[in-house]
């Protein structure tokens, strides 16, 4: 078995791990800081909305020797608006001018043909009205709202409302960070961006549900035992699925990183950035929120219940009693501690402790006939 596979097996059995839930205030602080940064970037810089949302014109030129900078200067001069120029295959150019008056498109087309030294008839122009862009934006918001409502209803039925609320907060966290990154880097927001956002929300939800399902199984009849608190079982669930989450995230990020950094960056295929950036940031944020936000939030919500408060008191009281008798040391805070060998200490051990080995009795067979005849 590989080292990673061996680590995954030990994490699943609870032999080693990390106290994610116990350090949840640190993760909450980091998430709040990142979210505030994203909101500030969104408020100060705003989003660079594509022509699909604002309306405008797209001009596709034939093969030309003009550079991207020259074409951008010519487009801004002809239209009086900011222009985005992308180089396509065979030295063709794609010029986007958002907010341009459709009535002026013919004049802009002639001016571009003169500046770029091509025939005006060879330039293809696609026009998008602002009303159509508003319709797309409204449909996108409606789709996102419906998605959120369905997610909450499903999780409330399949698990419970606390898990549904925690998953919703994690999804809003992922959306805010992704949109904030778009505002900070200035990438254009297109329908491809919306598709990327919906994709990463589904992925983030899948990763969260995996942990929730493990937690649901482990917390059955939790009040009938005095070994673990709810937070400790939540921590075991995170560690038990940690390697799986890492593997799926890395495998998903590798092709997306290829699109973003190689396709959109090195090769200059700027249109790939529309969807690849949202996927890359969203996948990373989704994996983070599933581990560091969603499950710790569920633990916080559950620990406020009277039953869970009473359970925690019983667990801590039993550990204190065992420690007072000298049968077990005080419950360790680290997650990789080994369990004591006696039965009382086993009940008093924290949730981070894995299965213990049973020592052989020194008196085994003493005073019993050997079975041999003399």
C-alpha positions in Angstrom: 0.0 0.0 0.0 1.3 3.5 -0.8 2.1 6.0 1.9 -0.9 8.1 1.0 -3.2 5.0 1.0 -1.8 3.9 4.4 -2.3 7.4 5.7 -5.9 7.4 4.5 -6.6 4.0 6.2 -5.1 5.3 9.5 -7.2 8.5 9.2 -10.3 6.5 8.5 -9.7 4.3 11.6 -9.1 7.3 13.8 -5.5 6.4 14.6 -4.1 9.7 13.4 -5.5 13.0 12.3 -5.9 16.7 12.9 -8.2 18.6 15.1 -10.1 20.6 12.5 -13.2 21.2 14.6 -11.2 22.1 17.7 -9.4 24.9 15.8 -12.5 26.1 14.0 -12.2 29.7 15.2 -8.9 30.0 13.3 -10.7 28.8 10.1 -13.6 31.1 10.7 -11.2 34.0 11.1 -9.4 33.2 7.8 -12.6 32.8 5.9 -14.0 36.1 7.3 -10.8 37.9 6.2 -10.9 36.4 2.7 -14.6 37.2 2.3 -14.1 40.8 3.4 -11.3 41.2 0.9 -13.5 39.8 -1.8 -16.4 42.1 -0.9 -14.1 45.1 -0.8 -12.7 44.2 -4.2 -16.2 43.8 -5.6 -17.3 47.1 -4.2 -14.2 49.1 -5.3 -13.5 47.6 -8.7 -16.7 46.0 -9.6 -17.2 43.2 -12.2 -16.0 43.5 -15.8 -19.3 42.4 -17.4 -19.1 41.0 -20.9 -21.2 42.2 -23.8 -23.7 39.4 -23.2 -24.8 41.2 -20.0 -24.2 44.9 -21.0 -24.9 44.7 -24.7 -22.5 45.8 -27.4 -20.8 44.5 -30.5 -18.2 41.9 -31.4 -16.1 42.3 -34.5 -14.2 39.3 -36.0 -11.5 40.4 -38.5 -9.9 38.4 -41.2 -6.1 37.7 -41.2 -4.3 40.9 -40.4 -0.8 41.9 -39.5 -2.0 44.5 -36.9 -1.0 43.9 -33.3 -3.4 43.5 -30.4 -2.4 46.8 -29.0 -3.0 48.6 -32.3 -6.4 47.0 -32.8 -7.4 47.9 -29.2 -6.3 51.6 -29.8 -8.2 51.7 -33.1 -11.4 50.2 -31.6 -11.4 52.6 -28.7 -10.8 55.5 -31.0 -13.6 54.5 -33.4 -16.2 53.7 -30.7 -15.3 55.9 -27.8 -15.6 52.9 -25.4 -13.1 50.5 -23.9 -12.4 47.5 -26.1 -11.1 44.0 -25.5 -9.1 42.4 -28.2 -8.1 38.8 -28.4 -5.9 37.1 -31.0 -7.4 34.1 -32.7 -5.8 31.5 -34.9 -4.4 32.5 -38.4 -3.7 36.0 -37.1 -7.4 36.9 -36.8 -8.7 39.3 -34.2 -11.8 39.3 -32.0 -12.7 42.8 -30.9 -15.4 43.3 -28.1 -16.8 46.7 -27.4 -19.3 46.7 -24.6 -22.0 49.4 -24.2 -21.6 50.6 -27.8 -24.6 52.0 -29.7 -25.7 49.5 -32.2 -26.6 52.2 -34.7 -22.9 53.2 -34.8 -21.7 49.7 -35.5 -21.5 50.2 -39.3 -19.3 53.3 -38.8 -17.1 51.5 -36.3 -16.7 48.7 -38.8 -15.5 51.0 -41.5 -13.1 52.8 -39.2 -11.6 49.4 -38.0 -11.2 48.3 -41.6 -9.3 51.4 -42.5 -7.0 51.3 -39.4 -6.3 47.5 -39.7 -6.0 47.6 -43.5 -8.6 45.0 -44.2 -11.9 45.1 -46.2 -14.9 46.2 -44.3 -17.0 43.4 -45.9 -14.6 40.8 -44.5 -15.3 41.9 -40.9 -18.1 40.0 -39.2 -20.1 42.0 -36.7 -22.3 40.4 -34.0 -24.6 42.8 -32.1 -26.1 42.3 -28.7 -28.8 44.5 -27.3 -28.7 45.6 -23.6 -32.2 44.2 -23.0 -31.0 40.7 -24.0 -28.1 41.1 -21.6 -30.4 42.1 -18.8 -32.5 39.0 -19.6 -29.5 36.7 -19.3 -28.5 38.3 -16.0 -32.0 37.9 -14.5 -32.1 34.2 -15.7 -28.7 33.6 -14.1 -29.8 35.0 -10.7 -33.1 33.0 -10.9 -31.2 29.8 -11.6 -28.9 30.4 -8.8 -31.7 31.1 -6.3 -33.6 28.0 -7.4 -30.5 25.9 -7.0 -29.9 27.2 -3.5 -33.5 26.5 -2.4 -33.4 23.0 -3.8 -30.1 22.3 -2.1 -31.5 23.4 1.3 -34.7 21.3 0.9 -32.8 18.2 -0.2 -30.2 18.4 2.6 -32.9 19.2 5.2 -34.8 16.0 4.1 -31.7 13.8 3.7 -29.9 14.9 6.8 -31.3 17.8 9.0 -31.8 21.5 8.8 -28.6 22.3 10.7 -26.6 20.6 8.0 -28.6 22.3 5.3 -27.9 25.7 6.8 -24.2 24.9 7.2 -24.0 23.8 3.5 -25.8 27.0 2.4 -23.4 29.2 4.3 -20.5 27.3 2.7 -21.9 27.7 -0.8 -22.4 31.5 -0.3 -18.8 31.6 1.0 -17.6 29.9 -2.2 -19.6 32.2 -4.5 -18.4 35.4 -2.7 -14.8 34.4 -2.9 -15.0 33.4 -6.6 -16.8 36.6 -7.6 -14.4 38.7 -5.5 -11.4 37.1 -7.3 -13.1 38.0 -10.6 -13.4 41.6 -9.5 -9.8 41.8 -8.3 -8.2 40.3 -11.4 -10.5 42.1 -13.8 -11.4 39.0 -15.9 -14.5 39.4 -18.0 -17.8 37.8 -16.8 -19.5 35.9 -19.5 -22.2 33.1 -19.6 -19.2 30.7 -19.4 -18.4 32.2 -16.0 -22.0 31.5 -14.8 -21.7 27.9 -16.0 -18.4 27.6 -14.1 -20.0 29.0 -10.9 -22.9 26.5 -11.0 -20.4 23.7 -11.7 -18.2 24.5 -8.7 -21.3 24.8 -6.5 -22.3 21.2 -7.4 -18.8 20.0 -6.7 -18.6 21.8 -3.4 -21.9 20.4 -2.4 -20.8 16.8 -3.3 -17.7 17.1 -1.1 -19.8 18.5 1.8 -22.4 15.7 1.5 -19.7 13.0 1.7 -18.5 14.4 5.1 -22.1 14.8 6.3 -23.0 11.3 5.4 -20.1 10.0 7.4 -21.1 12.2 10.3 -24.7 11.0 10.1 -23.6 7.3 10.4 -21.2 7.9 13.2 -23.6 10.0 15.3 -26.4 7.4 15.4 -27.5 6.9 19.0 -24.8 9.3 20.1 -26.6 10.1 23.4 -26.4 6.4 24.5 -22.6 6.5 24.9 -20.2 8.6 27.0 -17.1 8.2 24.9 -17.3 11.0 22.3 -18.9 14.4 22.1 -20.6 15.5 18.9 -17.7 17.8 17.9 -15.3 14.9 18.3 -17.4 12.7 16.0 -17.5 15.5 13.5 -13.8 15.7 13.6 -13.5 12.0 13.0 -15.8 12.3 10.0 -13.6 15.0 8.4 -10.4 13.0 9.0 -12.0 9.8 7.7 -12.8 11.5 4.3 -9.8 13.8 4.2 -7.6 11.8 1.8 -10.6 11.3 -0.5 -11.3 15.0 -0.5 -7.7 15.8 -1.3 -7.5 13.3 -4.1 -10.7 14.4 -5.8 -9.8 18.1 -5.5 -6.3 17.6 -7.0 -7.6 15.5 -9.8 -10.2 18.1 -10.6 -7.8 21.1 -10.4 -5.1 19.7 -12.7 -7.0 19.9 -16.0 -8.6 23.3 -14.9 -5.1 24.6 -14.1 -4.0 23.5 -17.6 -6.8 25.5 -19.2 -6.2 28.6 -17.0 -2.4 28.8 -16.9 -1.4 27.1 -20.2 -4.4 27.6 -22.5 -5.4 31.0 -21.2 -2.0 32.3 -20.1 0.9 30.8 -22.1 -1.0 30.1 -25.3 -3.1 33.3 -25.1 -6.5 31.7 -25.6 -8.2 34.4 -23.5 -11.7 33.0 -23.9 -10.7 30.0 -21.8 -10.3 32.3 -18.8 -14.0 32.9 -18.7 -14.8 29.5 -17.3 -11.4 28.2 -16.1 -10.8 30.9 -13.5 -14.3 30.3 -11.9 -13.6 26.6 -11.9 -10.1 26.9 -10.4 -11.0 29.3 -7.6 -14.4 27.7 -7.0 -13.0 24.1 -6.7 -10.3 25.2 -4.3 -12.7 27.3 -2.2 -15.3 24.4 -2.3 -12.8 21.9 -0.9 -11.7 24.4 1.8 -15.3 25.2 2.9 -16.3 21.5 3.0 -13.5 20.7 5.5 -13.0 24.0 7.4 -16.4 25.6 7.3 -19.4 23.4 6.7 -18.7 20.6 9.2 -17.4 22.8 12.0 -20.5 24.9 11.6 -22.7 21.8 12.0 -20.7 20.9 15.2 -21.4 24.5 16.5 -25.1 24.2 15.8 -25.5 20.8 17.4 -23.4 21.6 20.5 -26.1 24.2 21.4 -28.8 21.6 21.7 -29.6 20.6 25.3 -29.0 16.9 24.6 -25.6 17.6 23.2 -24.7 19.9 26.1 -25.7 17.2 28.5 -23.7 14.6 26.6 -20.6 16.8 26.7 -20.9 17.2 30.4 -21.2 13.4 30.9 -18.2 12.7 28.7 -16.0 15.3 30.4 -17.2 14.1 33.9 -16.3 10.5 33.0 -12.9 11.5 31.8 -12.3 13.6 34.9 -13.4 10.7 37.1 -11.1 8.3 35.3 -8.2 10.7 35.7 -8.9 11.2 39.4 -8.7 7.4 39.9 -5.3 7.4 38.2 -6.7 5.1 35.5 -6.2 7.6 32.7 -4.4 10.8 32.2 -6.3 14.0 31.3 -7.8 13.8 27.9 -5.1 14.9 25.4 -5.8 17.7 23.0 -3.8 16.4 20.2 -5.5 14.2 17.6 -2.8 11.6 17.3 -2.6 10.4 20.8 -2.9 6.6 21.6 -5.6 5.2 23.7 -4.9 3.7 27.1 -5.3 0.0 27.3 -7.8 -0.4 30.2 -11.5 -0.4 29.7 -12.2 2.7 31.8 -9.6 4.7 30.0 -11.0 3.6 26.7 -14.4 5.0 27.5 -12.7 8.2 28.7 -10.6 8.7 25.6 -11.3 11.6 23.2 -12.8 11.2 19.8 -9.5 11.5 18.1 -8.3 8.2 19.5 -8.2 5.2 17.2 -8.8 1.5 18.0 -6.6 0.1 20.6 -4.8 -3.2 20.7 -5.9 -5.8 23.3 -3.0 -6.8 25.5 -2.5 -10.5 26.2 -3.3 -11.4 29.8 -0.3 -12.3 31.8 -2.3 -14.8 33.8 -3.8 -16.5 30.7 -3.7 -20.3 31.3 -2.5 -20.0 34.9 -4.1 -22.6 37.2 -5.7 -24.4 34.3 -4.8 -28.0 33.3 -2.5 -28.2 30.4 -4.4 -31.0 28.8 -1.3 -33.3 28.7 -1.5 -36.7 30.3 1.3 -38.1 32.2 
